[in-house]
């Protein structure tokens, strides 16, 4: 059971990240889930709902409601997939792209203030360790 301290630190790190990141996203007028979707779609060609679900940290059930609300706000649009009429392609509208251009760089800068306390080597080591851990469970 020598992995229990690692689990604790992993959870504490995630919770700390959320406490740091979420209020900034809220101040931008978005939920963390909305931000995740907008950040994933920004500067990208439209993608299927399945692709979007794989690239975000959002469950399928939650994603459907978030997409509907963002569509009503004029931030994203859905079009029939020309390669498969059973699915839709989801992309940002011009208004959504403007929102992405406004909020994404600012949030990256905000996160950079925290991650800037780590050296490039420390960031690289963390990334490698987290990737290794992720691969164990996949």
N, CA, C and O atoms as a GROMACS GRO file, in nm:
protein
  552
    1UNK      N    1   0.082  -0.121   0.000
    1UNK     CA    2   0.000   0.000   0.000
    1UNK      C    3   0.085   0.126   0.000
    1UNK      O    4   0.041   0.232   0.046
    2UNK      N    5   0.206   0.115  -0.050
    2UNK     CA    6   0.294   0.231  -0.052
    2UNK      C    7   0.249   0.338  -0.151
    2UNK      O    8   0.310   0.444  -0.159
    3UNK      N    9   0.143   0.311  -0.226
    3UNK     CA   10   0.092   0.409  -0.322
    3UNK      C   11  -0.010   0.505  -0.260
    3UNK      O   12  -0.044   0.605  -0.322
    4UNK      N   13  -0.057   0.478  -0.141
    4UNK     CA   14  -0.159   0.564  -0.078
    4UNK      C   15  -0.113   0.708  -0.061
    4UNK      O   16  -0.192   0.799  -0.087
    5UNK      N   17   0.010   0.734  -0.020
    5UNK     CA   18   0.055   0.874  -0.012
    5UNK      C   19   0.054   0.943  -0.150
    5UNK      O   20   0.031   1.064  -0.159
    6UNK      N   21   0.081   0.866  -0.255
    6UNK     CA   22   0.078   0.923  -0.390
    6UNK      C   23  -0.065   0.962  -0.426
    6UNK      O   24  -0.089   1.070  -0.481
    7UNK      N   25  -0.160   0.875  -0.395
    7UNK     CA   26  -0.301   0.906  -0.423
    7UNK      C   27  -0.344   1.033  -0.350
    7UNK      O   28  -0.412   1.118  -0.407
    8UNK      N   29  -0.304   1.043  -0.226
    8UNK     CA   30  -0.339   1.161  -0.147
    8UNK      C   31  -0.283   1.288  -0.212
    8UNK      O   32  -0.354   1.387  -0.227
    9UNK      N   33  -0.157   1.285  -0.249
    9UNK     CA   34  -0.095   1.404  -0.311
    9UNK      C   35  -0.157   1.436  -0.446
    9UNK      O   36  -0.171   1.553  -0.481
   10UNK      N   37  -0.194   1.332  -0.522
   10UNK     CA   38  -0.259   1.353  -0.651
   10UNK      C   39  -0.393   1.424  -0.633
   10UNK      O   40  -0.424   1.520  -0.704
   11UNK      N   41  -0.472   1.376  -0.538
   11UNK     CA   42  -0.603   1.437  -0.511
   11UNK      C   43  -0.585   1.580  -0.458
   11UNK      O   44  -0.656   1.671  -0.501
   12UNK      N   45  -0.492   1.599  -0.366
   12UNK     CA   46  -0.469   1.732  -0.312
   12UNK      C   47  -0.423   1.829  -0.421
   12UNK      O   48  -0.463   1.945  -0.422
   13UNK      N   49  -0.339   1.781  -0.512
   13UNK     CA   50  -0.293   1.866  -0.622
   13UNK      C   51  -0.409   1.905  -0.713
   13UNK      O   52  -0.421   2.021  -0.753
   14UNK      N   53  -0.495   1.808  -0.745
   14UNK     CA   54  -0.611   1.839  -0.830
   14UNK      C   55  -0.705   1.937  -0.762
   14UNK      O   56  -0.753   2.032  -0.824
   15UNK      N   57  -0.732   1.913  -0.634
   15UNK     CA   58  -0.821   2.003  -0.560
   15UNK      C   59  -0.761   2.144  -0.552
   15UNK      O   60  -0.833   2.243  -0.565
   16UNK      N   61  -0.631   2.152  -0.531
   16UNK     CA   62  -0.565   2.281  -0.527
   16UNK      C   63  -0.573   2.352  -0.661
   16UNK      O   64  -0.596   2.473  -0.667
   17UNK      N   65  -0.554   2.276  -0.768
   17UNK     CA   66  -0.566   2.334  -0.902
   17UNK      C   67  -0.706   2.390  -0.924
   17UNK      O   68  -0.721   2.501  -0.975
   18UNK      N   69  -0.807   2.314  -0.887
   18UNK     CA   70  -0.945   2.360  -0.903
   18UNK      C   71  -0.973   2.486  -0.821
   18UNK      O   72  -1.039   2.578  -0.870
   19UNK      N   73  -0.923   2.490  -0.698
   19UNK     CA   74  -0.943   2.610  -0.614
   19UNK      C   75  -0.874   2.732  -0.676
   19UNK      O   76  -0.922   2.844  -0.661
   20UNK      N   77  -0.765   2.711  -0.745
   20UNK     CA   78  -0.692   2.820  -0.807
   20UNK      C   79  -0.756   2.861  -0.940
   20UNK      O   80  -0.773   2.980  -0.966
   21UNK      N   81  -0.790   2.764  -1.022
   21UNK     CA   82  -0.836   2.790  -1.158
   21UNK      C   83  -0.984   2.833  -1.167
   21UNK      O   84  -1.016   2.928  -1.238
   22UNK      N   85  -1.071   2.763  -1.095
   22UNK     CA   86  -1.216   2.784  -1.110
   22UNK      C   87  -1.262   2.928  -1.084
   22UNK      O   88  -1.343   2.979  -1.161
   23UNK      N   89  -1.214   2.996  -0.978
   23UNK     CA   90  -1.261   3.133  -0.957
   23UNK      C   91  -1.222   3.228  -1.072
   23UNK      O   92  -1.297   3.320  -1.105
   24UNK      N   93  -1.107   3.204  -1.131
   24UNK     CA   94  -1.066   3.288  -1.244
   24UNK      C   95  -1.158   3.266  -1.364
   24UNK      O   96  -1.197   3.362  -1.431
   25UNK      N   97  -1.191   3.141  -1.391
   25UNK     CA   98  -1.282   3.109  -1.501
   25UNK      C   99  -1.420   3.169  -1.473
   25UNK      O  100  -1.484   3.223  -1.563
   26UNK      N  101  -1.465   3.158  -1.349
   26UNK     CA  102  -1.594   3.215  -1.311
   26UNK      C  103  -1.594   3.367  -1.332
   26UNK      O  104  -1.694   3.423  -1.377
   27UNK      N  105  -1.482   3.432  -1.300
   27UNK     CA  106  -1.472   3.577  -1.320
   27UNK      C  107  -1.478   3.613  -1.468
   27UNK      O  108  -1.512   3.726  -1.503
   28UNK      N  109  -1.446   3.518  -1.555
   28UNK     CA  110  -1.457   3.540  -1.699
   28UNK      C  111  -1.600   3.520  -1.749
   28UNK      O  112  -1.629   3.542  -1.867
   29UNK      N  113  -1.689   3.478  -1.658
   29UNK     CA  114  -1.830   3.459  -1.693
   29UNK      C  115  -1.863   3.321  -1.745
   29UNK      O  116  -1.965   3.302  -1.812
   30UNK      N  117  -1.776   3.223  -1.715
   30UNK     CA  118  -1.796   3.088  -1.766
   30UNK      C  119  -1.789   2.987  -1.652
   30UNK      O  120  -1.734   3.015  -1.546
   31UNK      N  121  -1.845   2.869  -1.676
   31UNK     CA  122  -1.821   2.758  -1.587
   31UNK      C  123  -1.695   2.687  -1.635
   31UNK      O  124  -1.651   2.708  -1.748
   32UNK      N  125  -1.638   2.604  -1.550
   32UNK     CA  126  -1.518   2.532  -1.592
   32UNK      C  127  -1.547   2.439  -1.709
   32UNK      O  128  -1.462   2.420  -1.796
   33UNK      N  129  -1.666   2.382  -1.712
   33UNK     CA  130  -1.704   2.294  -1.823
   33UNK      C  131  -1.718   2.373  -1.952
   33UNK      O  132  -1.672   2.329  -2.057
   34UNK      N  133  -1.783   2.489  -1.946
   34UNK     CA  134  -1.795   2.573  -2.065
   34UNK      C  135  -1.657   2.615  -2.115
   34UNK      O  136  -1.630   2.612  -2.235
   35UNK      N  137  -1.570   2.652  -2.022
   35UNK     CA  138  -1.435   2.692  -2.060
   35UNK      C  139  -1.362   2.576  -2.128
   35UNK      O  140  -1.294   2.597  -2.229
   36UNK      N  141  -1.376   2.456  -2.075
   36UNK     CA  142  -1.311   2.339  -2.133
   36UNK      C  143  -1.356   2.318  -2.277
   36UNK      O  144  -1.274   2.292  -2.365
   37UNK      N  145  -1.486   2.328  -2.302
   37UNK     CA  146  -1.540   2.310  -2.437
   37UNK      C  147  -1.490   2.420  -2.530
   37UNK      O  148  -1.444   2.392  -2.641
   38UNK      N  149  -1.498   2.545  -2.486
   38UNK     CA  150  -1.454   2.658  -2.569
   38UNK      C  151  -1.304   2.648  -2.597
   38UNK      O  152  -1.261   2.673  -2.710
   39UNK      N  153  -1.225   2.612  -2.496
   39UNK     CA  154  -1.081   2.600  -2.514
   39UNK      C  155  -1.047   2.488  -2.612
   39UNK      O  156  -0.951   2.499  -2.689
   40UNK      N  157  -1.125   2.381  -2.610
   40UNK     CA  158  -1.101   2.269  -2.701
   40UNK      C  159  -1.139   2.303  -2.844
   40UNK      O  160  -1.071   2.261  -2.938
   41UNK      N  161  -1.245   2.379  -2.862
   41UNK     CA  162  -1.292   2.413  -2.997
   41UNK      C  163  -1.219   2.533  -3.057
   41UNK      O  164  -1.220   2.551  -3.179
   42UNK      N  165  -1.157   2.615  -2.974
   42UNK     CA  166  -1.093   2.737  -3.022
   42UNK      C  167  -0.981   2.710  -3.121
   42UNK      O  168  -0.897   2.622  -3.099
   43UNK      N  169  -0.980   2.785  -3.230
   43UNK     CA  170  -0.878   2.774  -3.335
   43UNK      C  171  -0.868   2.634  -3.394
   43UNK      O  172  -0.762   2.593  -3.442
   44UNK      N  173  -0.978   2.560  -3.390
   44UNK     CA  174  -0.982   2.424  -3.444
   44UNK      C  175  -1.096   2.412  -3.544
   44UNK      O  176  -1.195   2.486  -3.534
   45UNK      N  177  -1.083   2.322  -3.639
   45UNK     CA  178  -1.199   2.297  -3.726
   45UNK      C  179  -1.307   2.227  -3.645
   45UNK      O  180  -1.278   2.168  -3.541
   46UNK      N  181  -1.432   2.234  -3.690
   46UNK     CA  182  -1.539   2.165  -3.619
   46UNK      C  183  -1.507   2.017  -3.600
   46UNK      O  184  -1.439   1.956  -3.682
   47UNK      N  185  -1.558   1.961  -3.491
   47UNK     CA  186  -1.536   1.819  -3.463
   47UNK      C  187  -1.666   1.755  -3.419
   47UNK      O  188  -1.761   1.823  -3.380
   48UNK      N  189  -1.668   1.623  -3.427
   48UNK     CA  190  -1.788   1.550  -3.385
   48UNK      C  191  -1.802   1.557  -3.234
   48UNK      O  192  -1.706   1.586  -3.162
   49UNK      N  193  -1.921   1.529  -3.188
   49UNK     CA  194  -1.947   1.527  -3.044
   49UNK      C  195  -1.858   1.422  -2.977
   49UNK      O  196  -1.809   1.443  -2.867
   50UNK      N  197  -1.838   1.310  -3.044
   50UNK     CA  198  -1.753   1.204  -2.990
   50UNK      C  199  -1.609   1.255  -2.974
   50UNK      O  200  -1.547   1.234  -2.870
   51UNK      N  201  -1.557   1.322  -3.077
   51UNK     CA  202  -1.420   1.376  -3.069
   51UNK      C  203  -1.410   1.480  -2.957
   51UNK      O  204  -1.313   1.482  -2.882
   52UNK      N  205  -1.511   1.565  -2.948
   52UNK     CA  206  -1.511   1.668  -2.845
   52UNK      C  207  -1.511   1.604  -2.706
   52UNK      O  208  -1.439   1.649  -2.617
   53UNK      N  209  -1.590   1.502  -2.688
   53UNK     CA  210  -1.595   1.431  -2.561
   53UNK      C  211  -1.462   1.368  -2.525
   53UNK      O  212  -1.424   1.364  -2.408
   54UNK      N  213  -1.390   1.317  -2.625
   54UNK     CA  214  -1.260   1.254  -2.602
   54UNK      C  215  -1.152   1.358  -2.568
   54UNK      O  216  -1.057   1.328  -2.495
   55UNK      N  217  -1.167   1.479  -2.620
   55UNK     CA  218  -1.065   1.581  -2.601
   55UNK      C  219  -1.088   1.669  -2.478
   55UNK      O  220  -0.999   1.742  -2.435
   56UNK      N  221  -1.208   1.661  -2.422
   56UNK     CA  222  -1.238   1.739  -2.302
   56UNK      C  223  -1.243   1.646  -2.183
   56UNK      O  224  -1.231   1.524  -2.196
   57UNK      N  225  -1.261   1.705  -2.068
   57UNK     CA  226  -1.275   1.626  -1.945
   57UNK      C  227  -1.422   1.617  -1.904
   57UNK      O  228  -1.453   1.605  -1.786
   58UNK      N  229  -1.511   1.624  -2.003
   58UNK     CA  230  -1.654   1.633  -1.977
   58UNK      C  231  -1.722   1.501  -2.014
   58UNK      O  232  -1.696   1.444  -2.120
   59UNK      N  233  -1.808   1.452  -1.925
   59UNK     CA  234  -1.882   1.329  -1.954
   59UNK      C  235  -1.989   1.357  -2.060
   59UNK      O  236  -2.031   1.471  -2.078
   60UNK      N  237  -2.031   1.252  -2.130
   60UNK     CA  238  -2.127   1.267  -2.239
   60UNK      C  239  -2.256   1.331  -2.193
   60UNK      O  240  -2.310   1.418  -2.261
   61UNK      N  241  -2.307   1.288  -2.077
   61UNK     CA  242  -2.432   1.344  -2.026
   61UNK      C  243  -2.422   1.492  -1.996
   61UNK      O  244  -2.514   1.568  -2.026
   62UNK      N  245  -2.312   1.533  -1.938
   62UNK     CA  246  -2.290   1.675  -1.907
   62UNK      C  247  -2.266   1.754  -2.035
   62UNK      O  248  -2.312   1.867  -2.049
   63UNK      N  249  -2.193   1.694  -2.128
   63UNK     CA  250  -2.157   1.764  -2.252
   63UNK      C  251  -2.281   1.806  -2.331
   63UNK      O  252  -2.284   1.916  -2.386
   64UNK      N  253  -2.380   1.721  -2.337
   64UNK     CA  254  -2.502   1.752  -2.413
   64UNK      C  255  -2.566   1.880  -2.364
   64UNK      O  256  -2.601   1.967  -2.444
   65UNK      N  257  -2.583   1.893  -2.234
   65UNK     CA  258  -2.645   2.013  -2.178
   65UNK      C  259  -2.561   2.137  -2.197
   65UNK      O  260  -2.613   2.244  -2.228
   66UNK      N  261  -2.431   2.123  -2.181
   66UNK     CA  262  -2.340   2.237  -2.199
   66UNK      C  263  -2.345   2.284  -2.343
   66UNK      O  264  -2.351   2.404  -2.370
   67UNK      N  265  -2.343   2.190  -2.438
   67UNK     CA  266  -2.348   2.227  -2.580
   67UNK      C  267  -2.478   2.300  -2.612
   67UNK      O  268  -2.477   2.398  -2.686
   68UNK      N  269  -2.589   2.252  -2.557
   68UNK     CA  270  -2.718   2.318  -2.581
   68UNK      C  271  -2.716   2.462  -2.530
   68UNK      O  272  -2.762   2.553  -2.599
   69UNK      N  273  -2.663   2.482  -2.409
   69UNK     CA  274  -2.660   2.617  -2.352
   69UNK      C  275  -2.567   2.710  -2.431
   69UNK      O  276  -2.598   2.826  -2.452
   70UNK      N  277  -2.452   2.657  -2.473
   70UNK     CA  278  -2.359   2.740  -2.551
   70UNK      C  279  -2.415   2.772  -2.690
   70UNK      O  280  -2.389   2.879  -2.745
   71UNK      N  281  -2.492   2.679  -2.744
   71UNK     CA  282  -2.555   2.703  -2.874
   71UNK      C  283  -2.661   2.814  -2.861
   71UNK      O  284  -2.668   2.902  -2.947
   72UNK      N  285  -2.741   2.810  -2.755
   72UNK     CA  286  -2.843   2.913  -2.732
   72UNK      C  287  -2.778   3.051  -2.717
   72UNK      O  288  -2.834   3.151  -2.761
   73UNK      N  289  -2.660   3.055  -2.655
   73UNK     CA  290  -2.588   3.182  -2.636
   73UNK      C  291  -2.518   3.229  -2.763
   73UNK      O  292  -2.461   3.338  -2.766
   74UNK      N  293  -2.521   3.146  -2.869
   74UNK     CA  294  -2.458   3.185  -2.995
   74UNK      C  295  -2.307   3.163  -2.997
   74UNK      O  296  -2.237   3.220  -3.080
   75UNK      N  297  -2.257   3.081  -2.905
   75UNK     CA  298  -2.113   3.060  -2.895
   75UNK      C  299  -2.067   2.944  -2.983
   75UNK      O  300  -1.955   2.946  -3.035
   76UNK      N  301  -2.152   2.844  -3.001
   76UNK     CA  302  -2.116   2.734  -3.090
   76UNK      C  303  -2.233   2.699  -3.179
   76UNK      O  304  -2.348   2.736  -3.154
   77UNK      N  305  -2.200   2.626  -3.284
   77UNK     CA  306  -2.303   2.584  -3.379
   77UNK      C  307  -2.280   2.438  -3.414
   77UNK      O  308  -2.168   2.387  -3.412
   78UNK      N  309  -2.389   2.372  -3.446
   78UNK     CA  310  -2.383   2.232  -3.488
   78UNK      C  311  -2.430   2.223  -3.632
   78UNK      O  312  -2.528   2.286  -3.672
   79UNK      N  313  -2.358   2.144  -3.708
   79UNK     CA  314  -2.396   2.119  -3.847
   79UNK      C  315  -2.390   1.969  -3.872
   79UNK      O  316  -2.313   1.898  -3.806
   80UNK      N  317  -2.468   1.923  -3.965
   80UNK     CA  318  -2.466   1.781  -4.000
   80UNK      C  319  -2.328   1.744  -4.053
   80UNK      O  320  -2.270   1.816  -4.134
   81UNK      N  321  -2.278   1.633  -4.007
   81UNK     CA  322  -2.148   1.583  -4.052
   81UNK      C  323  -2.160   1.538  -4.197
   81UNK      O  324  -2.239   1.448  -4.226
   82UNK      N  325  -2.084   1.599  -4.290
   82UNK     CA  326  -2.097   1.561  -4.431
   82UNK      C  327  -2.052   1.417  -4.458
   82UNK      O  328  -2.090   1.358  -4.559
   83UNK      N  329  -1.972   1.360  -4.367
   83UNK     CA  330  -1.923   1.223  -4.386
   83UNK      C  331  -2.014   1.120  -4.320
   83UNK      O  332  -2.006   1.001  -4.351
   84UNK      N  333  -2.100   1.165  -4.229
   84UNK     CA  334  -2.190   1.074  -4.158
   84UNK      C  335  -2.311   1.155  -4.110
   84UNK      O  336  -2.304   1.222  -4.007
   85UNK      N  337  -2.420   1.148  -4.183
   85UNK     CA  338  -2.538   1.230  -4.154
   85UNK      C  339  -2.599   1.198  -4.017
   85UNK      O  340  -2.685   1.273  -3.970
   86UNK      N  341  -2.556   1.088  -3.954
   86UNK     CA  342  -2.610   1.054  -3.822
   86UNK      C  343  -2.544   1.135  -3.711
   86UNK      O  344  -2.594   1.139  -3.598
   87UNK      N  345  -2.433   1.201  -3.742
   87UNK     CA  346  -2.363   1.278  -3.638
   87UNK      C  347  -2.355   1.425  -3.677
   87UNK      O  348  -2.381   1.463  -3.792
   88UNK      N  349  -2.318   1.506  -3.581
   88UNK     CA  350  -2.307   1.650  -3.603
   88UNK      C  351  -2.164   1.695  -3.581
   88UNK      O  352  -2.089   1.635  -3.504
   89UNK      N  353  -2.128   1.800  -3.650
   89UNK     CA  354  -1.998   1.864  -3.631
   89UNK      C  355  -2.023   1.989  -3.547
   89UNK      O  356  -2.115   2.066  -3.574
   90UNK      N  357  -1.939   2.008  -3.447
   90UNK     CA  358  -1.956   2.118  -3.353
   90UNK      C  359  -1.837   2.212  -3.366
   90UNK      O  360  -1.722   2.168  -3.363
   91UNK      N  361  -1.865   2.339  -3.381
   91UNK     CA  362  -1.759   2.439  -3.391
   91UNK      C  363  -1.803   2.570  -3.329
   91UNK      O  364  -1.921   2.593  -3.305
   92UNK      N  365  -1.705   2.655  -3.305
   92UNK     CA  366  -1.736   2.787  -3.251
   92UNK      C  367  -1.791   2.876  -3.361
   92UNK      O  368  -1.748   2.868  -3.476
   93UNK      N  369  -1.884   2.961  -3.325
   93UNK     CA  370  -1.930   3.067  -3.414
   93UNK      C  371  -1.825   3.178  -3.411
   93UNK      O  372  -1.728   3.169  -3.336
   94UNK      N  373  -1.844   3.280  -3.492
   94UNK     CA  374  -1.753   3.396  -3.488
   94UNK      C  375  -1.753   3.456  -3.348
   94UNK      O  376  -1.648   3.496  -3.297
   95UNK      N  377  -1.870   3.464  -3.287
   95UNK     CA  378  -1.881   3.516  -3.150
   95UNK      C  379  -1.807   3.425  -3.053
   95UNK      O  380  -1.740   3.473  -2.961
   96UNK      N  381  -1.818   3.295  -3.072
   96UNK     CA  382  -1.748   3.199  -2.987
   96UNK      C  383  -1.597   3.209  -3.002
   96UNK      O  384  -1.524   3.198  -2.904
   97UNK      N  385  -1.552   3.228  -3.124
   97UNK     CA  386  -1.407   3.242  -3.148
   97UNK      C  387  -1.355   3.371  -3.083
   97UNK      O  388  -1.244   3.373  -3.030
   98UNK      N  389  -1.434   3.477  -3.089
   98UNK     CA  390  -1.395   3.602  -3.022
   98UNK      C  391  -1.385   3.580  -2.871
   98UNK      O  392  -1.294   3.632  -2.806
   99UNK      N  393  -1.481   3.505  -2.816
   99UNK     CA  394  -1.477   3.474  -2.673
   99UNK      C  395  -1.352   3.394  -2.640
   99UNK      O  396  -1.282   3.423  -2.542
  100UNK      N  397  -1.322   3.293  -2.720
  100UNK     CA  398  -1.201   3.213  -2.701
  100UNK      C  399  -1.077   3.303  -2.703
  100UNK      O  400  -0.991   3.293  -2.616
  101UNK      N  401  -1.070   3.391  -2.802
  101UNK     CA  402  -0.953   3.480  -2.816
  101UNK      C  403  -0.938   3.573  -2.695
  101UNK      O  404  -0.828   3.618  -2.663
  102UNK      N  405  -1.049   3.602  -2.630
  102UNK     CA  406  -1.046   3.690  -2.514
  102UNK      C  407  -1.010   3.615  -2.385
  102UNK      O  408  -0.929   3.664  -2.306
  103UNK      N  409  -1.069   3.497  -2.363
  103UNK     CA  410  -1.053   3.430  -2.234
  103UNK      C  411  -0.937   3.332  -2.227
  103UNK      O  412  -0.876   3.317  -2.121
  104UNK      N  413  -0.906   3.265  -2.335
  104UNK     CA  414  -0.805   3.158  -2.330
  104UNK      C  415  -0.665   3.211  -2.298
  104UNK      O  416  -0.601   3.160  -2.206
  105UNK      N  417  -0.616   3.310  -2.371
  105UNK     CA  418  -0.481   3.359  -2.338
  105UNK      C  419  -0.471   3.413  -2.195
  105UNK      O  420  -0.370   3.394  -2.128
  106UNK      N  421  -0.575   3.480  -2.150
  106UNK     CA  422  -0.574   3.535  -2.014
  106UNK      C  423  -0.570   3.426  -1.909
  106UNK      O  424  -0.501   3.441  -1.807
  107UNK      N  425  -0.642   3.318  -1.932
  107UNK     CA  426  -0.641   3.210  -1.834
  107UNK      C  427  -0.507   3.136  -1.835
  107UNK      O  428  -0.457   3.096  -1.731
  108UNK      N  429  -0.449   3.120  -1.954
  108UNK     CA  430  -0.316   3.058  -1.960
  108UNK      C  431  -0.214   3.143  -1.885
  108UNK      O  432  -0.128   3.090  -1.815
  109UNK      N  433  -0.224   3.272  -1.900
  109UNK     CA  434  -0.133   3.362  -1.828
  109UNK      C  435  -0.154   3.349  -1.677
  109UNK      O  436  -0.057   3.346  -1.601
  110UNK      N  437  -0.278   3.341  -1.636
  110UNK     CA  438  -0.310   3.324  -1.494
  110UNK      C  439  -0.252   3.193  -1.441
  110UNK      O  440  -0.190   3.191  -1.334
  111UNK      N  441  -0.271   3.084  -1.514
  111UNK     CA  442  -0.214   2.956  -1.472
  111UNK      C  443  -0.061   2.960  -1.474
  111UNK      O  444   0.005   2.898  -1.391
  112UNK      N  445  -0.007   3.034  -1.569
  112UNK     CA  446   0.138   3.047  -1.580
  112UNK      C  447   0.201   3.108  -1.456
  112UNK      O  448   0.317   3.080  -1.425
  113UNK      N  449   0.126   3.191  -1.386
  113UNK     CA  450   0.177   3.250  -1.261
  113UNK      C  451   0.205   3.140  -1.159
  113UNK      O  452   0.304   3.148  -1.085
  114UNK      N  453   0.121   3.039  -1.153
  114UNK     CA  454   0.141   2.929  -1.059
  114UNK      C  455   0.247   2.833  -1.112
  114UNK      O  456   0.340   2.796  -1.039
  115UNK      N  457   0.234   2.792  -1.237
  115UNK     CA  458   0.330   2.697  -1.292
  115UNK      C  459   0.469   2.758  -1.307
  115UNK      O  460   0.568   2.686  -1.316
  116UNK      N  461   0.476   2.890  -1.310
  116UNK     CA  462   0.604   2.959  -1.318
  116UNK      C  463   0.691   2.938  -1.195
  116UNK      O  464   0.810   2.970  -1.195
  117UNK      N  465   0.632   2.885  -1.089
  117UNK     CA  466   0.709   2.855  -0.968
  117UNK      C  467   0.788   2.725  -0.982
  117UNK      O  468   0.867   2.690  -0.895
  118UNK      N  469   0.766   2.655  -1.093
  118UNK     CA  470   0.838   2.531  -1.121
  118UNK      C  471   0.940   2.556  -1.232
  118UNK      O  472   0.919   2.640  -1.320
  119UNK      N  473   1.050   2.484  -1.228
  119UNK     CA  474   1.149   2.493  -1.336
  119UNK      C  475   1.099   2.415  -1.457
  119UNK      O  476   1.007   2.334  -1.445
  120UNK      N  477   1.158   2.439  -1.571
  120UNK     CA  478   1.122   2.365  -1.692
  120UNK      C  479   1.146   2.216  -1.669
  120UNK      O  480   1.067   2.132  -1.713
  121UNK      N  481   1.254   2.183  -1.601
  121UNK     CA  482   1.285   2.043  -1.571
  121UNK      C  483   1.179   1.981  -1.480
  121UNK      O  484   1.139   1.867  -1.502
  122UNK      N  485   1.134   2.055  -1.380
  122UNK     CA  486   1.030   2.003  -1.290
  122UNK      C  487   0.900   1.981  -1.364
  122UNK      O  488   0.832   1.881  -1.341
  123UNK      N  489   0.865   2.072  -1.452
  123UNK     CA  490   0.742   2.056  -1.531
  123UNK      C  491   0.753   1.933  -1.620
  123UNK      O  492   0.658   1.856  -1.632
  124UNK      N  493   0.868   1.915  -1.682
  124UNK     CA  494   0.890   1.799  -1.768
  124UNK      C  495   0.881   1.669  -1.689
  124UNK      O  496   0.821   1.572  -1.735
  125UNK      N  497   0.939   1.667  -1.571
  125UNK     CA  498   0.933   1.547  -1.486
  125UNK      C  499   0.790   1.518  -1.442
  125UNK      O  500   0.747   1.402  -1.443
  126UNK      N  501   0.718   1.622  -1.404
  126UNK     CA  502   0.578   1.603  -1.365
  126UNK      C  503   0.495   1.547  -1.480
  126UNK      O  504   0.415   1.456  -1.462
  127UNK      N  505   0.515   1.604  -1.597
  127UNK     CA  506   0.441   1.558  -1.714
  127UNK      C  507   0.469   1.411  -1.742
  127UNK      O  508   0.376   1.334  -1.766
  128UNK      N  509   0.595   1.373  -1.738
  128UNK     CA  510   0.632   1.234  -1.763
  128UNK      C  511   0.572   1.141  -1.658
  128UNK      O  512   0.521   1.034  -1.691
  129UNK      N  513   0.579   1.181  -1.532
  129UNK     CA  514   0.523   1.098  -1.425
  129UNK      C  515   0.372   1.084  -1.437
  129UNK      O  516   0.318   0.974  -1.421
  130UNK      N  517   0.305   1.194  -1.465
  130UNK     CA  518   0.158   1.188  -1.478
  130UNK      C  519   0.117   1.107  -1.600
  130UNK      O  520   0.018   1.034  -1.595
  131UNK      N  521   0.192   1.117  -1.709
  131UNK     CA  522   0.163   1.038  -1.829
  131UNK      C  523   0.181   0.889  -1.798
  131UNK      O  524   0.100   0.807  -1.839
  132UNK      N  525   0.287   0.856  -1.728
  132UNK     CA  526   0.313   0.718  -1.691
  132UNK      C  527   0.199   0.665  -1.603
  132UNK      O  528   0.151   0.553  -1.624
  133UNK      N  529   0.158   0.744  -1.507
  133UNK     CA  530   0.046   0.705  -1.420
  133UNK      C  531  -0.082   0.686  -1.500
  133UNK      O  532  -0.155   0.589  -1.481
  134UNK      N  533  -0.109   0.779  -1.590
  134UNK     CA  534  -0.228   0.771  -1.674
  134UNK      C  535  -0.227   0.644  -1.758
  134UNK      O  536  -0.329   0.576  -1.771
  135UNK      N  537  -0.112   0.611  -1.815
  135UNK     CA  538  -0.101   0.491  -1.899
  135UNK      C  539  -0.125   0.362  -1.821
  135UNK      O  540  -0.172   0.263  -1.877
  136UNK      N  541  -0.092   0.362  -1.693
  136UNK     CA  542  -0.116   0.244  -1.610
  136UNK      C  543  -0.266   0.213  -1.604
  136UNK      O  544  -0.305   0.096  -1.602
  137UNK      N  545  -0.348   0.316  -1.601
  137UNK     CA  546  -0.492   0.297  -1.585
  137UNK      C  547  -0.568   0.287  -1.718
  137UNK      O  548  -0.688   0.262  -1.718
  138UNK      N  549  -0.500   0.306  -1.828
  138UNK     CA  550  -0.568   0.299  -1.959
  138UNK      C  551  -0.535   0.173  -2.033
  138UNK      O  552  -0.584   0.152  -2.144
   0.00000   0.00000   0.00000
